[in-house]
Amino acid sequence: MTKIKTYIHTEDLEAILYKDGDLKLTIYKSIKSPYGYTRRDLVLSDYGVSNKEFTFNYVKSKVDEVYSTFPNKEIDELLNKIKVYNDSK
């Protein structure tokens, strides 16, 4: 069984990084509560893919399956956080 290395989040996206180098994308719908917390409802949890396959176009295509509009800026943020994490290791 593949072990999880870490989780990387943005507001509505999450990348699960596995020790074998694969990544899994999960997409959430964030709902801000008037009581000060944010509830995240799972919308899509895709199969893991290789690091090489986990590109902007891959993430965008999965996001487009569940959202009619979604900010590309958040996809860029997720990919940048993954890059920073990988560069620090």
DSSP file (Angstrom, degrees, kcal/mol; ACC not computed):
  #  RESIDUE AA STRUCTURE BP1 BP2  ACC     N-H-->O    O-->H-N    N-H-->O    O-->H-N    TCO  KAPPA ALPHA  PHI   PSI    X-CA   Y-CA   Z-CA
    1    1 A M              0   0    0      0, 0.0     2,-0.3     0, 0.0     0, 0.0   0.000 360.0 360.0 360.0 135.6    0.0    0.0    0.0
    2    2 A T        -     0   0    0      1,-0.1     2,-0.3    16,-0.0     0, 0.0  -0.537 360.0-135.9 -76.5 134.1    1.3    3.4   -1.0
    3    3 A K        -     0   0    0     -2,-0.3    16,-2.7     1,-0.0     2,-0.4  -0.655  15.9-117.3 -91.9 146.1    2.0    5.8    1.9
    4    4 A I  E     -A   18   0A   0     -2,-0.3    14,-0.3    14,-0.2     3,-0.1  -0.667  22.0-172.2 -83.2 133.0    0.9    9.4    1.9
    5    5 A K  E     -     0   0A   0     12,-3.2     2,-0.3    -2,-0.4    13,-0.2   0.893  61.7 -36.6 -88.0 -49.6    3.7   12.0    2.1
    6    6 A T  E     -A   17   0A   0     11,-1.6    11,-2.7     2,-0.0     2,-0.4  -0.984  47.2-118.2-166.4 167.4    1.7   15.1    2.6
    7    7 A Y  E     -A   16   0A   0     -2,-0.3     2,-0.4     9,-0.2     9,-0.2  -0.952  20.8-163.4-115.4 137.8   -1.4   17.1    1.7
    8    8 A I  E     -A   15   0A   0      7,-2.6     7,-2.9    -2,-0.4     2,-0.3  -0.992  15.7-167.7-125.1 127.5   -1.3   20.4   -0.1
    9    9 A H  E     +A   14   0A   0     -2,-0.4     2,-0.2     5,-0.2     5,-0.2  -0.821  22.6 175.2-119.1 149.7   -4.4   22.7    0.0
   10   10 A T        -     0   0    0      3,-2.6    64,-0.0    -2,-0.3    65,-0.0  -0.642  61.3 -78.1-122.5-168.1   -5.9   25.7   -1.6
   11   11 A E  S    S+     0   0    0     -2,-0.2     3,-0.0     1,-0.2    -2,-0.0   0.928 125.4   6.6 -60.3 -46.0   -9.4   26.9   -0.9
   12   12 A D  S    S+     0   0    0     17,-0.1    16,-3.3    18,-0.1     2,-0.3   0.414 121.2  68.8-119.0  -0.7  -11.2   24.4   -3.1
   13   13 A L  E     - B   0  27A   0     14,-0.2    -3,-2.6    61,-0.1     2,-0.4  -0.882  50.9-174.3-123.2 152.4   -8.4   22.0   -4.3
   14   14 A E  E     -AB   9  26A   0     12,-2.0    12,-2.6    -2,-0.3     2,-0.5  -0.990   8.5-160.0-144.4 136.8   -6.2   19.5   -2.6
   15   15 A A  E     -AB   8  25A   0     -7,-2.9    -7,-2.6    -2,-0.4     2,-0.6  -0.975   8.5-154.7-114.5 128.7   -3.3   17.4   -3.8
   16   16 A I  E     -AB   7  24A   0      8,-2.8     8,-1.8    -2,-0.5     2,-0.5  -0.918  11.9-154.8-101.7 118.6   -2.3   14.3   -2.0
   17   17 A L  E     -AB   6  23A   0    -11,-2.7   -12,-3.2    -2,-0.6   -11,-1.6  -0.834   7.6-155.0 -98.1 126.9    1.4   13.5   -2.5
   18   18 A Y  E >   -A    4   0A   0      4,-2.7     3,-1.9    -2,-0.5   -14,-0.2  -0.673  25.4-118.0 -99.7 155.1    2.4    9.9   -2.2
   19   19 A K  T 3  S+     0   0    0    -16,-2.7   -15,-0.1     1,-0.3    -1,-0.1   0.754 112.9  61.3 -63.3 -24.8    5.8    8.6   -1.3
   20   20 A D  T 3  S-     0   0    0    -17,-0.4    -1,-0.3     2,-0.1     3,-0.1   0.472 122.7-102.6 -82.5   0.4    6.0    6.8   -4.6
   21   21 A G  S <  S+     0   0    0     -3,-1.9    30,-0.3     1,-0.4    -2,-0.1   0.253  81.0 126.5 100.8 -12.0    5.7   10.1   -6.5
   22   22 A D        -     0   0    0     28,-0.2    -4,-2.7    29,-0.1    -1,-0.4  -0.362  43.5-152.1 -75.8 160.8    2.1    9.9   -7.6
   23   23 A L  E     -BC  17  49A   0     26,-3.1    26,-3.2    -6,-0.2     2,-0.4  -0.962   4.2-154.5-132.4 150.5   -0.5   12.6   -6.8
   24   24 A K  E     -B   16   0A   0     -8,-1.8    -8,-2.8    -2,-0.3     2,-0.4  -0.992  11.6-144.6-126.6 133.7   -4.2   12.5   -6.2
   25   25 A L  E     -B   15   0A   0     22,-0.4    21,-2.1    -2,-0.4     2,-0.4  -0.821  15.1-176.5 -98.8 132.7   -6.5   15.5   -6.9
   26   26 A T  E     -BD  14  45A   0    -12,-2.6   -12,-2.0    -2,-0.4     2,-0.4  -0.992   9.7-155.9-125.7 140.7   -9.5   16.2   -4.7
   27   27 A I  E     -BD  13  44A   0     17,-3.1    16,-3.1    -2,-0.4    17,-1.8  -0.949  13.0-174.0-119.5 133.1  -11.9   19.0   -5.4
   28   28 A Y  E     - D   0  42A   0    -16,-3.3     2,-0.6    -2,-0.4    14,-0.2  -0.779  26.3-131.6-120.6 163.4  -14.1   20.6   -2.8
   29   29 A K  E     - D   0  41A   0     12,-2.4    12,-2.4    -2,-0.3     2,-0.4  -0.981  29.8-149.5-111.8 114.7  -16.9   23.2   -2.6
   30   30 A S  E     - D   0  40A   0     -2,-0.6     2,-0.5    10,-0.2    10,-0.2  -0.711  12.4-170.3 -90.2 132.6  -16.0   25.6    0.2
   31   31 A I  E     - D   0  39A   0      8,-3.2     8,-2.7    -2,-0.4     2,-0.4  -0.965  15.6-141.9-125.3 114.3  -18.9   27.2    2.1
   32   32 A K  E     - D   0  38A   0     -2,-0.5     6,-0.2     6,-0.2    -2,-0.0  -0.613  16.6-143.6 -79.1 127.9  -18.0   30.0    4.5
   33   33 A S    >   -     0   0    0      4,-3.1     3,-1.5    -2,-0.4    -1,-0.0  -0.641  15.6-131.3 -89.3 145.4  -20.0   30.0    7.7
   34   34 A P  T 3  S+     0   0    0      0, 0.0    -1,-0.1     0, 0.0     4,-0.1   0.597 105.8  69.0 -68.1  -7.6  -21.2   33.2    9.4
   35   35 A Y  T 3  S-     0   0    0      2,-0.2     3,-0.1     0, 0.0    -3,-0.0   0.318 122.8 -95.7 -95.4   7.6  -19.8   31.6   12.6
   36   36 A G  S <  S+     0   0    0     -3,-1.5     2,-0.3     1,-0.3    -4,-0.0   0.499  89.9  95.7  99.8   4.3  -16.2   31.8   11.5
   37   37 A Y        -     0   0    0     -6,-0.0    -4,-3.1    -4,-0.0     2,-0.5  -0.825  62.8-130.0-121.9 165.8  -15.3   28.5    9.9
   38   38 A T  E     -D   32   0A   0     -2,-0.3     2,-0.4    -6,-0.2    -6,-0.2  -0.968  15.4-150.3-117.6 121.7  -15.3   27.1    6.4
   39   39 A R  E     -D   31   0A   0     -8,-2.7    -8,-3.2    -2,-0.5     2,-0.5  -0.739   9.1-156.6 -87.9 136.0  -17.1   23.9    5.6
   40   40 A R  E     -D   30   0A   0     -2,-0.4     2,-0.5   -10,-0.2   -10,-0.2  -0.958   4.1-163.9-117.9 116.7  -15.6   21.9    2.7
   41   41 A D  E     -D   29   0A   0    -12,-2.4   -12,-2.4    -2,-0.5     2,-0.2  -0.862  26.0-117.8 -99.8 130.1  -17.8   19.4    0.9
   42   42 A L  E     +D   28   0A   0     -2,-0.5   -14,-0.2   -14,-0.2     3,-0.1  -0.475  37.7 167.9 -67.7 128.6  -16.1   16.8   -1.3
   43   43 A V  E     +     0   0A   0    -16,-3.1     2,-0.3     1,-0.4   -15,-0.2   0.752  65.6   3.8-107.7 -42.7  -17.1   17.2   -5.0
   44   44 A L  E     -D   27   0A   0    -17,-1.8   -17,-3.1     2,-0.0     2,-0.4  -0.988  48.4-174.6-150.1 135.9  -14.6   15.0   -6.8
   45   45 A S  E     -D   26   0A   0     -2,-0.3   -19,-0.2   -19,-0.2     2,-0.1  -0.919  23.8-165.1-130.2 105.8  -11.9   12.6   -5.7
   46   46 A D        -     0   0    0    -21,-2.1     3,-0.1    -2,-0.4     2,-0.1  -0.316  27.7 -87.3 -88.7 169.5  -10.0   11.3   -8.7
   47   47 A Y        -     0   0    0      1,-0.1   -22,-0.4   -23,-0.1    -1,-0.2  -0.359  53.7 -94.5 -67.3 154.4   -7.6    8.4   -9.1
   48   48 A G        -     0   0    0    -24,-0.2     2,-0.3   -26,-0.1   -24,-0.3  -0.408  43.8-168.8 -69.4 149.1   -3.9    9.1   -8.5
   49   49 A V  B     -C   23   0A   0    -26,-3.2   -26,-3.1    -2,-0.1     5,-0.0  -0.867  28.5 -86.1-132.4 167.0   -1.7    9.9  -11.4
   50   50 A S    >>  -     0   0    0     -2,-0.3     4,-1.3   -28,-0.2     3,-0.5  -0.288  38.9-110.4 -71.1 160.1    2.0   10.2  -11.9
   51   51 A N  T 34 S+     0   0    0    -30,-0.3     3,-0.2     1,-0.2    -1,-0.1   0.855 119.8  56.6 -57.4 -36.2    3.8   13.5  -11.2
   52   52 A K  T 34 S+     0   0    0      1,-0.2    -1,-0.2     3,-0.0   -30,-0.0   0.843 108.3  46.4 -66.2 -34.5    4.4   13.9  -14.9
   53   53 A E  T <4 S+     0   0    0     -3,-0.5     2,-2.1     1,-0.1    -1,-0.2   0.699  87.8  91.0 -80.3 -20.9    0.6   13.7  -15.6
   54   54 A F     <  +     0   0    0     -4,-1.3     2,-0.2    -3,-0.2    -1,-0.1  -0.503  62.8 141.2 -81.5  77.3   -0.3   16.1  -12.8
   55   55 A T     >  -     0   0    0     -2,-2.1     4,-2.5     1,-0.1     5,-0.2  -0.541  69.7 -95.7-111.7 175.1   -0.2   19.3  -15.0
   56   56 A F  H  > S+     0   0    0      1,-0.2     4,-3.0     2,-0.2     5,-0.2   0.925 125.6  51.0 -56.1 -46.1   -2.2   22.5  -15.2
   57   57 A N  H  > S+     0   0    0      2,-0.2     4,-2.2     1,-0.2    -1,-0.2   0.868 109.4  50.1 -63.4 -37.3   -4.2   20.9  -18.1
   58   58 A Y  H  > S+     0   0    0     -5,-0.2     4,-1.9     2,-0.2    -1,-0.2   0.959 114.6  43.0 -64.3 -50.8   -5.0   17.8  -16.1
   59   59 A V  H  X S+     0   0    0     -4,-2.5     4,-2.5     1,-0.2     5,-0.2   0.919 114.1  51.8 -62.3 -43.9   -6.2   19.8  -13.1
   60   60 A K  H  X S+     0   0    0     -4,-3.0     4,-2.6    -5,-0.2    -1,-0.2   0.899 108.2  51.4 -59.9 -42.4   -8.2   22.2  -15.3
   61   61 A S  H  X S+     0   0    0     -4,-2.2     4,-0.8    -5,-0.2    -1,-0.2   0.889 112.1  46.3 -65.2 -37.9   -9.9   19.3  -17.1
   62   62 A K  H  X S+     0   0    0     -4,-1.9     4,-0.5     2,-0.2     3,-0.4   0.895 113.2  48.8 -70.7 -40.0  -10.9   17.7  -13.7
   63   63 A V  H >X S+     0   0    0     -4,-2.5     4,-2.4     1,-0.2     3,-1.4   0.902 106.7  57.2 -64.3 -41.0  -12.2   21.0  -12.3
   64   64 A D  H 3< S+     0   0    0     -4,-2.6    -1,-0.2     1,-0.3    -2,-0.2   0.737  96.0  65.8 -63.7 -22.7  -14.1   21.7  -15.6
   65   65 A E  H 3< S+     0   0    0     -4,-0.8    -1,-0.3    -3,-0.4    -2,-0.2   0.785 118.5  21.4 -67.3 -26.5  -16.0   18.4  -15.0
   66   66 A V  H << S+     0   0    0     -3,-1.4     2,-0.4    -4,-0.5    -2,-0.2   0.620 121.0  52.7-119.8 -18.4  -17.6   19.8  -11.8
   67   67 A Y     <  -     0   0    0     -4,-2.4    -1,-0.2     1,-0.1     3,-0.1  -0.972  55.0-157.3-123.5 135.9  -17.5   23.6  -12.1
   68   68 A S  S    S+     0   0    0     -2,-0.4     2,-0.4     1,-0.3    -1,-0.1   0.841  91.6  19.8 -77.4 -32.7  -18.7   25.7  -15.0
   69   69 A T  S    S+     0   0    0     -6,-0.1    -1,-0.3     2,-0.0     0, 0.0  -0.998  71.2 162.2-134.0 141.7  -16.4   28.6  -13.9
   70   70 A F        -     0   0    0     -2,-0.4     2,-0.4    -3,-0.1    -6,-0.0  -0.960  42.8-103.5-157.0 137.1  -13.3   28.3  -11.7
   71   71 A P    >>  -     0   0    0      0, 0.0     3,-1.2     0, 0.0     4,-0.9  -0.492  16.3-152.9 -71.7 122.8  -10.4   30.6  -11.2
   72   72 A N  H 3> S+     0   0    0     -2,-0.4     4,-2.6     1,-0.3     5,-0.2   0.791  93.3  72.3 -59.3 -26.8   -7.2   29.5  -13.0
   73   73 A K  H 3> S+     0   0    0      1,-0.2     4,-2.2     2,-0.2    -1,-0.3   0.862  94.1  51.6 -58.1 -37.4   -5.4   31.4  -10.3
   74   74 A E  H <> S+     0   0    0     -3,-1.2     4,-2.2     2,-0.2    -1,-0.2   0.864 108.5  50.4 -71.1 -34.7   -6.3   28.7   -7.7
   75   75 A I  H  X S+     0   0    0     -4,-0.9     4,-2.5     2,-0.2    -2,-0.2   0.933 111.4  48.7 -64.9 -45.5   -5.0   26.0  -10.0
   76   76 A D  H  X S+     0   0    0     -4,-2.6     4,-2.5     1,-0.2    -2,-0.2   0.895 109.4  53.5 -59.1 -40.9   -1.7   27.9  -10.4
   77   77 A E  H  X S+     0   0    0     -4,-2.2     4,-2.4    -5,-0.2    -1,-0.2   0.920 109.4  47.7 -61.1 -44.9   -1.6   28.4   -6.6
   78   78 A L  H  X S+     0   0    0     -4,-2.2     4,-2.1     2,-0.2    -2,-0.2   0.943 113.5  46.6 -61.9 -48.2   -1.9   24.6   -6.1
   79   79 A L  H  X S+     0   0    0     -4,-2.5     4,-2.2     1,-0.2    -1,-0.2   0.870 112.4  51.0 -64.3 -36.4    0.7   23.7   -8.6
   80   80 A N  H  X S+     0   0    0     -4,-2.5     4,-2.8    -5,-0.2    -1,-0.2   0.908 108.6  51.1 -67.0 -42.1    3.1   26.4   -7.2
   81   81 A K  H  X S+     0   0    0     -4,-2.4     4,-2.3     1,-0.2    -2,-0.2   0.890 110.4  49.9 -62.3 -38.7    2.7   25.0   -3.7
   82   82 A I  H  X S+     0   0    0     -4,-2.1     4,-2.8     2,-0.2    -1,-0.2   0.924 111.3  48.6 -64.0 -44.0    3.5   21.6   -4.9
   83   83 A K  H  X S+     0   0    0     -4,-2.2     4,-2.6     2,-0.2    -2,-0.2   0.922 111.6  48.7 -62.5 -45.1    6.6   22.9   -6.7
   84   84 A V  H  X S+     0   0    0     -4,-2.8     4,-1.4     2,-0.2    -1,-0.2   0.912 112.6  48.9 -62.1 -42.3    7.8   24.8   -3.6
   85   85 A Y  H  X S+     0   0    0     -4,-2.3     4,-0.5    -5,-0.2     3,-0.4   0.946 113.6  45.4 -61.3 -48.6    7.2   21.7   -1.5
   86   86 A N  H >< S+     0   0    0     -4,-2.8     3,-0.8     1,-0.2    -2,-0.2   0.866 110.8  53.5 -64.9 -36.7    9.1   19.4   -3.9
   87   87 A D  H 3< S+     0   0    0     -4,-2.6    -1,-0.2     1,-0.2    -2,-0.2   0.778 105.2  55.2 -69.3 -25.3   12.0   21.9   -4.2
   88   88 A S  H 3<        0   0    0     -4,-1.4    -1,-0.2    -3,-0.4    -2,-0.2   0.589 360.0 360.0 -83.3  -9.6   12.4   22.1   -0.5
   89   89 A K    <<        0   0    0     -3,-0.8    -1,-0.2    -4,-0.5    -2,-0.2   0.433 360.0 360.0 -97.7 360.0   12.9   18.3   -0.2
